[in-house]
Amino acid sequence: MKNGENIIVFQNRTVTLNNDLLGHSGWGIKLPDGNWLFGSKEATPNLFNGHFPGTIPNGKPNGVFIKKTDFQTMIQLLKRGGQADGPIFNYHEYKLLTFPSPNESAGIAAAEKSKGEGYGVIGNNCMDSVYRIITAYVRGDGNFLPWPSTHPFPNHFFDDIKATKMKF
């Protein structure tokens, strides 16, 4: 990691449908104390029981995990996965980005809000949460990341983020 990077977007390319089409995304933001807050909406099949297919209503458990730790521990947890309290999935690659003077409190608030936002395959999935949280952190700059509306699959969204792709 270089100095100044304060955003991470991480990706599992195969967790959905076990192919490279859809993928799964997560986010991380650097805090003023030097630690990282990171998480994802890991909506596993058991969370959909009793709901309309592909949806989880607002206010119901939606698989969001949020953790705070140092950068190296975050990387190891994401690489390994298998944590009951998240990350459940292991991740394959990540991108680091820099945004000067972020709004940490807005990013944290958006992350916490994601716990109650349910889930929808279209318009409210892991990638949409990444977009909302990072956009809040970057002071509402809706052009900082690719638009989910023009990048409907998390793998395509991740691939179009303007940063170097790194493997775990």
VEXTI-234669 format. One record per atom (N, C-alpha, C): residue in one letter; atom name; x, y, z; residue number from 1. Coordinates in steps of 0.05 Angstrom, whole numbers. Example, Ala and Ser with C-alpha at 12.3 -4.5 7.8 and 13.67 -1.06 7.14 Angstrom:
<nodes>
+-----+------+--------+--------+--------+-----+
| res | atom |     px |     py |     pz |   n |
+-----+------+--------+--------+--------+-----+
|   a |    N |    264 |   -114 |    156 |   1 |
|   a |   CA |    246 |    -90 |    156 |   1 |
|   a |    C |    264 |    -66 |    156 |   1 |
|   s |    N |    257 |    -45 |    142 |   2 |
|   s |   CA |    273 |    -21 |    143 |   2 |
|   s |    C |    258 |      1 |    157 |   2 |
+-----+------+--------+--------+--------+-----+
</nodes>
This chain:
<nodes>
+-----+------+--------+--------+--------+-----+
| res | atom |     px |     py |     pz |   n |
+-----+------+--------+--------+--------+-----+
|   m |    N |     17 |    -24 |      0 |   1 |
|   m |   CA |      0 |      0 |      0 |   1 |
|   m |    C |     18 |     25 |      0 |   1 |
|   k |    N |     11 |     44 |    -17 |   2 |
|   k |   CA |     25 |     69 |    -18 |   2 |
|   k |    C |     12 |     88 |      3 |   2 |
|   n |    N |     26 |    110 |      8 |   3 |
|   n |   CA |     15 |    130 |     26 |   3 |
|   n |    C |     -8 |    144 |     13 |   3 |
|   g |    N |    -28 |    150 |     28 |   4 |
|   g |   CA |    -50 |    166 |     18 |   4 |
|   g |    C |    -75 |    151 |      9 |   4 |
|   e |    N |    -72 |    125 |      4 |   5 |
|   e |   CA |    -95 |    110 |     -5 |   5 |
|   e |    C |   -114 |    107 |     18 |   5 |
|   n |    N |   -140 |    112 |     14 |   6 |
|   n |   CA |   -159 |    112 |     36 |   6 |
|   n |    C |   -185 |     97 |     29 |   6 |
|   i |    N |   -186 |     84 |      6 |   7 |
|   i |   CA |   -209 |     69 |     -3 |   7 |
|   i |    C |   -200 |     42 |    -14 |   7 |
|   i |    N |   -214 |     21 |     -7 |   8 |
|   i |   CA |   -210 |     -5 |    -20 |   8 |
|   i |    C |   -237 |    -16 |    -29 |   8 |
|   v |    N |   -236 |    -27 |    -53 |   9 |
|   v |   CA |   -259 |    -42 |    -64 |   9 |
|   v |    C |   -248 |    -70 |    -69 |   9 |
|   f |    N |   -261 |    -90 |    -58 |  10 |
|   f |   CA |   -251 |   -117 |    -61 |  10 |
|   f |    C |   -272 |   -135 |    -74 |  10 |
|   q |    N |   -263 |   -156 |    -87 |  11 |
|   q |   CA |   -280 |   -171 |   -105 |  11 |
|   q |    C |   -275 |   -201 |   -102 |  11 |
|   n |    N |   -298 |   -216 |   -102 |  12 |
|   n |   CA |   -297 |   -245 |   -106 |  12 |
|   n |    C |   -310 |   -249 |   -133 |  12 |
|   r |    N |   -295 |   -260 |   -152 |  13 |
|   r |   CA |   -304 |   -262 |   -180 |  13 |
|   r |    C |   -324 |   -285 |   -185 |  13 |
|   t |    N |   -325 |   -305 |   -167 |  14 |
|   t |   CA |   -339 |   -329 |   -174 |  14 |
|   t |    C |   -361 |   -338 |   -154 |  14 |
|   v |    N |   -365 |   -324 |   -132 |  15 |
|   v |   CA |   -383 |   -333 |   -111 |  15 |
|   v |    C |   -412 |   -336 |   -121 |  15 |
|   t |    N |   -421 |   -320 |   -139 |  16 |
|   t |   CA |   -448 |   -322 |   -150 |  16 |
|   t |    C |   -447 |   -338 |   -176 |  16 |
|   l |    N |   -461 |   -360 |   -176 |  17 |
|   l |   CA |   -464 |   -377 |   -199 |  17 |
|   l |    C |   -437 |   -391 |   -207 |  17 |
|   n |    N |   -417 |   -388 |   -190 |  18 |
|   n |   CA |   -391 |   -401 |   -194 |  18 |
|   n |    C |   -380 |   -396 |   -222 |  18 |
|   n |    N |   -383 |   -371 |   -232 |  19 |
|   n |   CA |   -371 |   -364 |   -257 |  19 |
|   n |    C |   -361 |   -335 |   -255 |  19 |
|   d |    N |   -350 |   -325 |   -277 |  20 |
|   d |   CA |   -338 |   -298 |   -277 |  20 |
|   d |    C |   -357 |   -277 |   -286 |  20 |
|   l |    N |   -383 |   -283 |   -288 |  21 |
|   l |   CA |   -402 |   -264 |   -298 |  21 |
|   l |    C |   -411 |   -244 |   -277 |  21 |
|   l |    N |   -421 |   -253 |   -254 |  22 |
|   l |   CA |   -433 |   -235 |   -235 |  22 |
|   l |    C |   -413 |   -224 |   -215 |  22 |
|   g |    N |   -402 |   -241 |   -198 |  23 |
|   g |   CA |   -383 |   -232 |   -178 |  23 |
|   g |    C |   -397 |   -221 |   -153 |  23 |
|   h |    N |   -380 |   -211 |   -135 |  24 |
|   h |   CA |   -389 |   -201 |   -109 |  24 |
|   h |    C |   -369 |   -180 |   -100 |  24 |
|   s |    N |   -379 |   -157 |    -91 |  25 |
|   s |   CA |   -362 |   -134 |    -84 |  25 |
|   s |    C |   -365 |   -126 |    -54 |  25 |
|   g |    N |   -344 |   -115 |    -44 |  26 |
|   g |   CA |   -343 |   -103 |    -17 |  26 |
|   g |    C |   -327 |    -77 |    -16 |  26 |
|   w |    N |   -327 |    -64 |      6 |  27 |
|   w |   CA |   -316 |    -37 |      8 |  27 |
|   w |    C |   -299 |    -34 |     34 |  27 |
|   g |    N |   -282 |    -14 |     34 |  28 |
|   g |   CA |   -268 |     -7 |     58 |  28 |
|   g |    C |   -260 |     22 |     57 |  28 |
|   i |    N |   -259 |     35 |     80 |  29 |
|   i |   CA |   -251 |     63 |     82 |  29 |
|   i |    C |   -232 |     67 |    105 |  29 |
|   k |    N |   -212 |     84 |    100 |  30 |
|   k |   CA |   -192 |     89 |    121 |  30 |
|   k |    C |   -203 |    110 |    140 |  30 |
|   l |    N |   -199 |    106 |    166 |  31 |
|   l |   CA |   -209 |    124 |    186 |  31 |
|   l |    C |   -187 |    142 |    196 |  31 |
|   p |    N |   -194 |    164 |    209 |  32 |
|   p |   CA |   -174 |    183 |    219 |  32 |
|   p |    C |   -153 |    171 |    237 |  32 |
|   d |    N |   -160 |    149 |    252 |  33 |
|   d |   CA |   -140 |    137 |    270 |  33 |
|   d |    C |   -121 |    117 |    256 |  33 |
|   g |    N |   -124 |    115 |    229 |  34 |
|   g |   CA |   -107 |     97 |    213 |  34 |
|   g |    C |   -118 |     69 |    209 |  34 |
|   n |    N |   -138 |     62 |    224 |  35 |
|   n |   CA |   -151 |     36 |    220 |  35 |
|   n |    C |   -170 |     38 |    196 |  35 |
|   w |    N |   -180 |     14 |    188 |  36 |
|   w |   CA |   -198 |     13 |    165 |  36 |
|   w |    C |   -225 |      2 |    175 |  36 |
|   l |    N |   -246 |     13 |    165 |  37 |
|   l |   CA |   -273 |      2 |    168 |  37 |
|   l |    C |   -280 |    -11 |    141 |  37 |
|   f |    N |   -288 |    -36 |    142 |  38 |
|   f |   CA |   -293 |    -50 |    117 |  38 |
|   f |    C |   -316 |    -69 |    121 |  38 |
|   g |    N |   -329 |    -76 |     98 |  39 |
|   g |   CA |   -351 |    -94 |    100 |  39 |
|   g |    C |   -363 |   -101 |     73 |  39 |
|   s |    N |   -385 |   -115 |     74 |  40 |
|   s |   CA |   -399 |   -122 |     49 |  40 |
|   s |    C |   -427 |   -132 |     57 |  40 |
|   k |    N |   -444 |   -134 |     36 |  41 |
|   k |   CA |   -470 |   -145 |     39 |  41 |
|   k |    C |   -468 |   -174 |     28 |  41 |
|   e |    N |   -463 |   -193 |     46 |  42 |
|   e |   CA |   -459 |   -221 |     38 |  42 |
|   e |    C |   -486 |   -236 |     42 |  42 |
|   a |    N |   -504 |   -231 |     24 |  43 |
|   a |   CA |   -531 |   -243 |     26 |  43 |
|   a |    C |   -530 |   -273 |     18 |  43 |
|   t |    N |   -527 |   -290 |     37 |  44 |
|   t |   CA |   -525 |   -319 |     32 |  44 |
|   t |    C |   -554 |   -331 |     28 |  44 |
|   p |    N |   -556 |   -353 |     14 |  45 |
|   p |   CA |   -582 |   -365 |      8 |  45 |
|   p |    C |   -601 |   -368 |     32 |  45 |
|   n |    N |   -591 |   -375 |     55 |  46 |
|   n |   CA |   -609 |   -379 |     78 |  46 |
|   n |    C |   -624 |   -353 |     86 |  46 |
|   l |    N |   -613 |   -330 |     80 |  47 |
|   l |   CA |   -626 |   -304 |     87 |  47 |
|   l |    C |   -651 |   -298 |     70 |  47 |
|   f |    N |   -654 |   -312 |     47 |  48 |
|   f |   CA |   -677 |   -308 |     30 |  48 |
|   f |    C |   -701 |   -324 |     37 |  48 |
|   n |    N |   -698 |   -343 |     56 |  49 |
|   n |   CA |   -721 |   -360 |     63 |  49 |
|   n |    C |   -745 |   -344 |     71 |  49 |
|   g |    N |   -768 |   -350 |     59 |  50 |
|   g |   CA |   -793 |   -337 |     66 |  50 |
|   g |    C |   -797 |   -310 |     53 |  50 |
|   h |    N |   -779 |   -302 |     35 |  51 |
|   h |   CA |   -782 |   -276 |     21 |  51 |
|   h |    C |   -785 |   -282 |     -9 |  51 |
|   f |    N |   -795 |   -262 |    -23 |  52 |
|   f |   CA |   -796 |   -263 |    -52 |  52 |
|   f |    C |   -769 |   -269 |    -63 |  52 |
|   p |    N |   -766 |   -287 |    -82 |  53 |
|   p |   CA |   -739 |   -295 |    -93 |  53 |
|   p |    C |   -722 |   -271 |   -100 |  53 |
|   g |    N |   -697 |   -272 |    -90 |  54 |
|   g |   CA |   -678 |   -251 |    -96 |  54 |
|   g |    C |   -681 |   -225 |    -80 |  54 |
|   t |    N |   -698 |   -225 |    -60 |  55 |
|   t |   CA |   -702 |   -201 |    -44 |  55 |
|   t |    C |   -702 |   -208 |    -14 |  55 |
|   i |    N |   -694 |   -188 |      1 |  56 |
|   i |   CA |   -696 |   -188 |     30 |  56 |
|   i |    C |   -708 |   -161 |     37 |  56 |
|   p |    N |   -730 |   -160 |     52 |  57 |
|   p |   CA |   -743 |   -135 |     59 |  57 |
|   p |    C |   -725 |   -117 |     77 |  57 |
|   n |    N |   -729 |    -91 |     75 |  58 |
|   n |   CA |   -715 |    -73 |     93 |  58 |
|   n |    C |   -720 |    -81 |    122 |  58 |
|   g |    N |   -700 |    -79 |    138 |  59 |
|   g |   CA |   -702 |    -85 |    166 |  59 |
|   g |    C |   -697 |   -114 |    173 |  59 |
|   k |    N |   -695 |   -132 |    154 |  60 |
|   k |   CA |   -690 |   -160 |    158 |  60 |
|   k |    C |   -659 |   -165 |    155 |  60 |
|   p |    N |   -649 |   -186 |    168 |  61 |
|   p |   CA |   -620 |   -192 |    165 |  61 |
|   p |    C |   -613 |   -195 |    135 |  61 |
|   n |    N |   -593 |   -180 |    126 |  62 |
|   n |   CA |   -586 |   -180 |     98 |  62 |
|   n |    C |   -557 |   -188 |     93 |  62 |
|   g |    N |   -543 |   -199 |    113 |  63 |
|   g |   CA |   -516 |   -208 |    109 |  63 |
|   g |    C |   -495 |   -187 |    111 |  63 |
|   v |    N |   -501 |   -163 |    119 |  64 |
|   v |   CA |   -481 |   -142 |    121 |  64 |
|   v |    C |   -463 |   -148 |    144 |  64 |
|   f |    N |   -437 |   -147 |    139 |  65 |
|   f |   CA |   -417 |   -147 |    160 |  65 |
|   f |    C |   -401 |   -121 |    158 |  65 |
|   i |    N |   -393 |   -111 |    181 |  66 |
|   i |   CA |   -376 |    -87 |    183 |  66 |
|   i |    C |   -355 |    -93 |    204 |  66 |
|   k |    N |   -330 |    -89 |    198 |  67 |
|   k |   CA |   -308 |    -93 |    217 |  67 |
|   k |    C |   -289 |    -69 |    216 |  67 |
|   k |    N |   -275 |    -66 |    238 |  68 |
|   k |   CA |   -254 |    -45 |    240 |  68 |
|   k |    C |   -228 |    -58 |    249 |  68 |
|   t |    N |   -207 |    -54 |    233 |  69 |
|   t |   CA |   -181 |    -65 |    240 |  69 |
|   t |    C |   -159 |    -51 |    224 |  69 |
|   d |    N |   -134 |    -59 |    228 |  70 |
|   d |   CA |   -112 |    -48 |    213 |  70 |
|   d |    C |   -112 |    -60 |    184 |  70 |
|   f |    N |    -97 |    -47 |    167 |  71 |
|   f |   CA |    -97 |    -55 |    138 |  71 |
|   f |    C |    -89 |    -84 |    134 |  71 |
|   q |    N |    -67 |    -93 |    146 |  72 |
|   q |   CA |    -57 |   -120 |    142 |  72 |
|   q |    C |    -77 |   -141 |    152 |  72 |
|   t |    N |    -89 |   -137 |    175 |  73 |
|   t |   CA |   -109 |   -156 |    185 |  73 |
|   t |    C |   -133 |   -157 |    167 |  73 |
|   m |    N |   -141 |   -134 |    157 |  74 |
|   m |   CA |   -164 |   -133 |    138 |  74 |
|   m |    C |   -157 |   -150 |    113 |  74 |
|   i |    N |   -134 |   -146 |    102 |  75 |
|   i |   CA |   -126 |   -161 |     78 |  75 |
|   i |    C |   -126 |   -192 |     84 |  75 |
|   q |    N |   -116 |   -200 |    107 |  76 |
|   q |   CA |   -115 |   -228 |    114 |  76 |
|   q |    C |   -143 |   -239 |    117 |  76 |
|   l |    N |   -161 |   -225 |    130 |  77 |
|   l |   CA |   -189 |   -234 |    134 |  77 |
|   l |    C |   -203 |   -237 |    107 |  77 |
|   l |    N |   -199 |   -218 |     90 |  78 |
|   l |   CA |   -212 |   -219 |     64 |  78 |
|   l |    C |   -202 |   -241 |     46 |  78 |
|   k |    N |   -176 |   -246 |     48 |  79 |
|   k |   CA |   -164 |   -268 |     33 |  79 |
|   k |    C |   -174 |   -295 |     43 |  79 |
|   r |    N |   -176 |   -298 |     69 |  80 |
|   r |   CA |   -183 |   -324 |     81 |  80 |
|   r |    C |   -213 |   -329 |     81 |  80 |
|   g |    N |   -230 |   -309 |     87 |  81 |
|   g |   CA |   -259 |   -313 |     90 |  81 |
|   g |    C |   -265 |   -332 |    112 |  81 |
|   g |    N |   -289 |   -344 |    111 |  82 |
|   g |   CA |   -297 |   -365 |    130 |  82 |
|   g |    C |   -303 |   -355 |    158 |  82 |
|   q |    N |   -307 |   -329 |    162 |  83 |
|   q |   CA |   -312 |   -319 |    189 |  83 |
|   q |    C |   -343 |   -318 |    193 |  83 |
|   a |    N |   -353 |   -330 |    214 |  84 |
|   a |   CA |   -382 |   -330 |    218 |  84 |
|   a |    C |   -394 |   -302 |    219 |  84 |
|   d |    N |   -379 |   -283 |    230 |  85 |
|   d |   CA |   -389 |   -255 |    232 |  85 |
|   d |    C |   -378 |   -238 |    209 |  85 |
|   g |    N |   -369 |   -251 |    188 |  86 |
|   g |   CA |   -359 |   -237 |    164 |  86 |
|   g |    C |   -329 |   -231 |    165 |  86 |
|   p |    N |   -316 |   -232 |    143 |  87 |
|   p |   CA |   -326 |   -241 |    117 |  87 |
|   p |    C |   -330 |   -271 |    116 |  87 |
|   i |    N |   -353 |   -279 |    105 |  88 |
|   i |   CA |   -359 |   -307 |    101 |  88 |
|   i |    C |   -344 |   -316 |     75 |  88 |
|   f |    N |   -346 |   -299 |     55 |  89 |
|   f |   CA |   -333 |   -305 |     29 |  89 |
|   f |    C |   -303 |   -298 |     31 |  89 |
|   n |    N |   -287 |   -311 |     14 |  90 |
|   n |   CA |   -260 |   -303 |     10 |  90 |
|   n |    C |   -260 |   -286 |    -15 |  90 |
|   y |    N |   -242 |   -267 |    -16 |  91 |
|   y |   CA |   -240 |   -249 |    -39 |  91 |
|   y |    C |   -215 |   -254 |    -54 |  91 |
|   h |    N |   -215 |   -247 |    -80 |  92 |
|   h |   CA |   -194 |   -254 |    -99 |  92 |
|   h |    C |   -176 |   -230 |   -105 |  92 |
|   e |    N |   -187 |   -206 |   -107 |  93 |
|   e |   CA |   -172 |   -183 |   -116 |  93 |
|   e |    C |   -184 |   -158 |   -104 |  93 |
|   y |    N |   -168 |   -136 |   -105 |  94 |
|   y |   CA |   -177 |   -111 |    -94 |  94 |
|   y |    C |   -164 |    -88 |   -110 |  94 |
|   k |    N |   -175 |    -64 |   -106 |  95 |
|   k |   CA |   -165 |    -40 |   -117 |  95 |
|   k |    C |   -164 |    -19 |    -95 |  95 |
|   l |    N |   -142 |     -4 |    -93 |  96 |
|   l |   CA |   -139 |     18 |    -74 |  96 |
|   l |    C |   -141 |     44 |    -89 |  96 |
|   l |    N |   -156 |     63 |    -76 |  97 |
|   l |   CA |   -160 |     89 |    -88 |  97 |
|   l |    C |   -155 |    111 |    -67 |  97 |
|   t |    N |   -152 |    135 |    -77 |  98 |
|   t |   CA |   -147 |    158 |    -60 |  98 |
|   t |    C |   -168 |    179 |    -65 |  98 |
|   f |    N |   -178 |    191 |    -44 |  99 |
|   f |   CA |   -196 |    214 |    -46 |  99 |
|   f |    C |   -187 |    234 |    -25 |  99 |
|   p |    N |   -179 |    258 |    -33 | 100 |
|   p |   CA |   -171 |    278 |    -13 | 100 |
|   p |    C |   -194 |    288 |      4 | 100 |
|   s |    N |   -189 |    291 |     29 | 101 |
|   s |   CA |   -209 |    303 |     48 | 101 |
|   s |    C |   -236 |    288 |     47 | 101 |
|   p |    N |   -236 |    262 |     52 | 102 |
|   p |   CA |   -262 |    248 |     52 | 102 |
|   p |    C |   -279 |    256 |     76 | 102 |
|   n |    N |   -304 |    249 |     75 | 103 |
|   n |   CA |   -323 |    253 |     97 | 103 |
|   n |    C |   -327 |    226 |    111 | 103 |
|   e |    N |   -309 |    221 |    130 | 104 |
|   e |   CA |   -310 |    195 |    144 | 104 |
|   e |    C |   -336 |    190 |    158 | 104 |
|   s |    N |   -348 |    210 |    170 | 105 |
|   s |   CA |   -373 |    206 |    185 | 105 |
|   s |    C |   -396 |    198 |    166 | 105 |
|   a |    N |   -396 |    210 |    142 | 106 |
|   a |   CA |   -417 |    203 |    122 | 106 |
|   a |    C |   -413 |    174 |    112 | 106 |
|   g |    N |   -388 |    166 |    108 | 107 |
|   g |   CA |   -382 |    139 |    100 | 107 |
|   g |    C |   -390 |    119 |    121 | 107 |
|   i |    N |   -384 |    125 |    147 | 108 |
|   i |   CA |   -392 |    107 |    169 | 108 |
|   i |    C |   -422 |    105 |    171 | 108 |
|   a |    N |   -436 |    128 |    169 | 109 |
|   a |   CA |   -465 |    128 |    171 | 109 |
|   a |    C |   -477 |    112 |    148 | 109 |
|   a |    N |   -467 |    114 |    124 | 110 |
|   a |   CA |   -478 |     99 |    101 | 110 |
|   a |    C |   -473 |     69 |    106 | 110 |
|   a |    N |   -450 |     62 |    117 | 111 |
|   a |   CA |   -444 |     34 |    123 | 111 |
|   a |    C |   -464 |     23 |    143 | 111 |
|   e |    N |   -468 |     38 |    165 | 112 |
|   e |   CA |   -487 |     29 |    186 | 112 |
|   e |    C |   -515 |     27 |    174 | 112 |
|   k |    N |   -523 |     46 |    157 | 113 |
|   k |   CA |   -549 |     46 |    146 | 113 |
|   k |    C |   -554 |     21 |    128 | 113 |
|   s |    N |   -532 |     11 |    116 | 114 |
|   s |   CA |   -535 |    -12 |     98 | 114 |
|   s |    C |   -545 |    -37 |    112 | 114 |
|   k |    N |   -541 |    -39 |    138 | 115 |
|   k |   CA |   -551 |    -62 |    154 | 115 |
|   k |    C |   -581 |    -65 |    152 | 115 |
|   g |    N |   -596 |    -43 |    149 | 116 |
|   g |   CA |   -625 |    -44 |    149 | 116 |
|   g |    C |   -637 |    -40 |    121 | 116 |
|   e |    N |   -621 |    -40 |    101 | 117 |
|   e |   CA |   -630 |    -34 |     74 | 117 |
|   e |    C |   -639 |    -59 |     58 | 117 |
|   g |    N |   -642 |    -82 |     70 | 118 |
|   g |   CA |   -652 |   -105 |     56 | 118 |
|   g |    C |   -633 |   -113 |     34 | 118 |
|   y |    N |   -644 |   -126 |     14 | 119 |
|   y |   CA |   -628 |   -136 |     -9 | 119 |
|   y |    C |   -646 |   -139 |    -33 | 119 |
|   g |    N |   -636 |   -133 |    -56 | 120 |
|   g |   CA |   -650 |   -138 |    -81 | 120 |
|   g |    C |   -629 |   -144 |   -102 | 120 |
|   v |    N |   -634 |   -165 |   -117 | 121 |
|   v |   CA |   -615 |   -173 |   -138 | 121 |
|   v |    C |   -609 |   -149 |   -157 | 121 |
|   i |    N |   -630 |   -134 |   -163 | 122 |
|   i |   CA |   -627 |   -111 |   -180 | 122 |
|   i |    C |   -632 |    -86 |   -164 | 122 |
|   g |    N |   -612 |    -69 |   -162 | 123 |
|   g |   CA |   -615 |    -43 |   -149 | 123 |
|   g |    C |   -609 |    -41 |   -120 | 123 |
|   n |    N |   -604 |    -64 |   -107 | 124 |
|   n |   CA |   -598 |    -63 |    -78 | 124 |
|   n |    C |   -581 |    -87 |    -70 | 124 |
|   n |    N |   -560 |    -92 |    -85 | 125 |
|   n |   CA |   -543 |   -115 |    -80 | 125 |
|   n |    C |   -516 |   -105 |    -68 | 125 |
|   c |    N |   -497 |   -123 |    -67 | 126 |
|   c |   CA |   -471 |   -116 |    -55 | 126 |
|   c |    C |   -458 |    -93 |    -69 | 126 |
|   m |    N |   -459 |    -92 |    -96 | 127 |
|   m |   CA |   -447 |    -71 |   -111 | 127 |
|   m |    C |   -460 |    -44 |   -106 | 127 |
|   d |    N |   -487 |    -44 |   -104 | 128 |
|   d |   CA |   -501 |    -19 |    -98 | 128 |
|   d |    C |   -493 |     -8 |    -71 | 128 |
|   s |    N |   -490 |    -26 |    -51 | 129 |
|   s |   CA |   -481 |    -17 |    -25 | 129 |
|   s |    C |   -453 |     -5 |    -26 | 129 |
|   v |    N |   -435 |    -18 |    -41 | 130 |
|   v |   CA |   -408 |     -7 |    -45 | 130 |
|   v |    C |   -410 |     21 |    -56 | 130 |
|   y |    N |   -426 |     25 |    -77 | 131 |
|   y |   CA |   -428 |     51 |    -90 | 131 |
|   y |    C |   -439 |     72 |    -70 | 131 |
|   r |    N |   -460 |     65 |    -55 | 132 |
|   r |   CA |   -472 |     84 |    -36 | 132 |
|   r |    C |   -452 |     92 |    -14 | 132 |
|   i |    N |   -438 |     72 |     -3 | 133 |
|   i |   CA |   -420 |     78 |     20 | 133 |
|   i |    C |   -396 |     94 |     10 | 133 |
|   i |    N |   -384 |     86 |    -12 | 134 |
|   i |   CA |   -361 |    101 |    -22 | 134 |
|   i |    C |   -369 |    129 |    -31 | 134 |
|   t |    N |   -392 |    131 |    -44 | 135 |
|   t |   CA |   -401 |    158 |    -53 | 135 |
|   t |    C |   -406 |    176 |    -29 | 135 |
|   a |    N |   -416 |    166 |     -7 | 136 |
|   a |   CA |   -419 |    182 |     17 | 136 |
|   a |    C |   -392 |    191 |     28 | 136 |
|   y |    N |   -373 |    173 |     28 | 137 |
|   y |   CA |   -345 |    178 |     38 | 137 |
|   y |    C |   -331 |    199 |     21 | 137 |
|   v |    N |   -337 |    199 |     -6 | 138 |
|   v |   CA |   -324 |    218 |    -24 | 138 |
|   v |    C |   -341 |    243 |    -28 | 138 |
|   r |    N |   -356 |    250 |     -8 | 139 |
|   r |   CA |   -371 |    275 |     -7 | 139 |
|   r |    C |   -392 |    277 |    -29 | 139 |
|   g |    N |   -405 |    255 |    -36 | 140 |
|   g |   CA |   -426 |    255 |    -55 | 140 |
|   g |    C |   -418 |    256 |    -84 | 140 |
|   d |    N |   -393 |    252 |    -90 | 141 |
|   d |   CA |   -383 |    252 |   -118 | 141 |
|   d |    C |   -393 |    226 |   -131 | 141 |
|   g |    N |   -415 |    228 |   -145 | 142 |
|   g |   CA |   -427 |    205 |   -158 | 142 |
|   g |    C |   -412 |    194 |   -182 | 142 |
|   n |    N |   -391 |    208 |   -190 | 143 |
|   n |   CA |   -374 |    199 |   -213 | 143 |
|   n |    C |   -348 |    187 |   -204 | 143 |
|   f |    N |   -343 |    185 |   -178 | 144 |
|   f |   CA |   -318 |    173 |   -168 | 144 |
|   f |    C |   -316 |    144 |   -176 | 144 |
|   l |    N |   -337 |    129 |   -174 | 145 |
|   l |   CA |   -339 |    101 |   -181 | 145 |
|   l |    C |   -357 |     98 |   -206 | 145 |
|   p |    N |   -354 |     76 |   -220 | 146 |
|   p |   CA |   -373 |     71 |   -242 | 146 |
|   p |    C |   -402 |     70 |   -232 | 146 |
|   w |    N |   -420 |     78 |   -248 | 147 |
|   w |   CA |   -449 |     77 |   -240 | 147 |
|   w |    C |   -459 |     49 |   -241 | 147 |
|   p |    N |   -473 |     40 |   -220 | 148 |
|   p |   CA |   -485 |     14 |   -221 | 148 |
|   p |    C |   -506 |     11 |   -243 | 148 |
|   s |    N |   -519 |     33 |   -250 | 149 |
|   s |   CA |   -539 |     31 |   -272 | 149 |
|   s |    C |   -528 |     25 |   -299 | 149 |
|   t |    N |   -502 |     31 |   -303 | 150 |
|   t |   CA |   -489 |     24 |   -329 | 150 |
|   t |    C |   -470 |      1 |   -326 | 150 |
|   h |    N |   -467 |    -10 |   -302 | 151 |
|   h |   CA |   -450 |    -33 |   -297 | 151 |
|   h |    C |   -466 |    -52 |   -279 | 151 |
|   p |    N |   -485 |    -67 |   -291 | 152 |
|   p |   CA |   -504 |    -83 |   -275 | 152 |
|   p |    C |   -492 |   -107 |   -260 | 152 |
|   f |    N |   -468 |   -116 |   -268 | 153 |
|   f |   CA |   -456 |   -138 |   -254 | 153 |
|   f |    C |   -432 |   -129 |   -238 | 153 |
|   p |    N |   -430 |   -139 |   -213 | 154 |
|   p |   CA |   -407 |   -130 |   -196 | 154 |
|   p |    C |   -380 |   -134 |   -208 | 154 |
|   n |    N |   -375 |   -155 |   -223 | 155 |
|   n |   CA |   -349 |   -159 |   -236 | 155 |
|   n |    C |   -343 |   -137 |   -256 | 155 |
|   h |    N |   -363 |   -128 |   -272 | 156 |
|   h |   CA |   -359 |   -107 |   -291 | 156 |
|   h |    C |   -355 |    -80 |   -277 | 156 |
|   f |    N |   -370 |    -76 |   -256 | 157 |
|   f |   CA |   -367 |    -52 |   -240 | 157 |
|   f |    C |   -338 |    -50 |   -229 | 157 |
|   f |    N |   -329 |    -72 |   -217 | 158 |
|   f |   CA |   -302 |    -73 |   -206 | 158 |
|   f |    C |   -281 |    -68 |   -228 | 158 |
|   d |    N |   -284 |    -82 |   -250 | 159 |
|   d |   CA |   -264 |    -80 |   -271 | 159 |
|   d |    C |   -261 |    -51 |   -282 | 159 |
|   d |    N |   -283 |    -36 |   -281 | 160 |
|   d |   CA |   -282 |     -8 |   -292 | 160 |
|   d |    C |   -274 |     13 |   -271 | 160 |
|   i |    N |   -268 |      5 |   -247 | 161 |
|   i |   CA |   -257 |     24 |   -228 | 161 |
|   i |    C |   -229 |     31 |   -236 | 161 |
|   k |    N |   -223 |     56 |   -238 | 162 |
|   k |   CA |   -197 |     66 |   -248 | 162 |
|   k |    C |   -176 |     64 |   -227 | 162 |
|   a |    N |   -165 |     40 |   -224 | 163 |
|   a |   CA |   -143 |     35 |   -205 | 163 |
|   a |    C |   -131 |      8 |   -213 | 163 |
|   t |    N |   -107 |      3 |   -202 | 164 |
|   t |   CA |    -93 |    -21 |   -208 | 164 |
|   t |    C |   -106 |    -44 |   -193 | 164 |
|   k |    N |   -111 |    -66 |   -207 | 165 |
|   k |   CA |   -122 |    -90 |   -195 | 165 |
|   k |    C |    -99 |   -106 |   -181 | 165 |
|   m |    N |   -103 |   -114 |   -156 | 166 |
|   m |   CA |    -84 |   -129 |   -141 | 166 |
|   m |    C |    -96 |   -155 |   -131 | 166 |
|   k |    N |    -81 |   -176 |   -131 | 167 |
|   k |   CA |    -90 |   -202 |   -121 | 167 |
|   k |    C |    -85 |   -204 |    -91 | 167 |
|   f |    N |   -103 |   -219 |    -77 | 168 |
|   f |   CA |    -98 |   -224 |    -49 | 168 |
|   f |    C |    -76 |   -246 |    -47 | 168 |
+-----+------+--------+--------+--------+-----+
</nodes>
